[in-house]
Amino acid sequence: MATQRSFVMYTDFPESTKKLSDGQFRELVQSMCFYTQHRTEPEMSDAIALVFSVFKTSLDRDFVKWEQTKTERAKAGAAGAKARWQK
């Protein structure tokens, strides 16, 4: 499986992070980046793990959606190449 290189930060995310300090917010974003790349949860403090669980659902949903999009694009590309070279 290829490594995912990005994730979507939704505008309702800040509602879940209002009470976090700058350091905790940084830890949360770093955890999200790690999870996006490795698909495993990193070690994090209990408070961050609680907030992270809210975001994990969105990250997983978007990952599945992206995998479906990649598969559809690969099929379309293969069909296009086949049509082009079988003339």
N, C-alpha and C positions, 0 to 999 in steps of 0.2 A: 504494500500500500504506500502510495506517495505521501509525503509529508504535506499537510495543509499549511499554507503560509500566511493566512489572514483569517480574521473573523469579523463579524458585524457587531458594532457597538450601537445598540438601540437607544433612542432618546429617553426611554423610560428607565434605563439603567441607573441614572443618577438618583432617582427616588430611593433605590435600595442602598445607596452608598452615602447618603447625607451625613450620617453620624460617624463615618470613618475618619480617622486622622489621615494626614497626607501619607504617612508611612504605611498605614493599613491599606489605603487605596492603592499605593504602589505595589504592595504585596499581592493584592487581589488581581491587578492587571498582569503582573508577572506570572501569577498562577494560571490565569486565563491563557496567556501566551504559551506557557509550558504545556497545558492541557491540549491546546489546539495543535501543537506540533507533535506531541507524543501520545495523545489519547489515553494518558494515565494521569491520575490526580497527583500533584506534587505535595510534598509535606508543607503544611501551613498551620497557622494558629487556629484555635477553635472558633474564634470570632470570624475570621476570614473564611473558614470552611463553611460556616453557616451561610454567609452571604454568597459564597461561591456556588453553593448548591442551587441557588436561584438562577444563576447565570448558566450553569452546566446544562440545564434543560434546553435553553436557547442555543447553546453551542452545539449540542447533540442534534437538535432538530435541523439546524442550518447545515451541519456536516452531512446528514442524510440527504437533504435537498441538493447539496452540491455534488454528492456522489451520483445521484440520479441524473443531474444535468450533464456531468462528465460522460456518463454512459451513453446518453442520448446523442451528445455531440460526437462521440467516437463512432457510433453507428452511422450517423449522418455523413461523417467524413469518409468512412469506409465505403458507403454506398456511392458517394460522389466520385471517389477515386475509381471505383469499379466501373461506373458508367463512363468515366472519362477514358479509361484505358481499354475498354472493350468495344470501341467504335470500329 
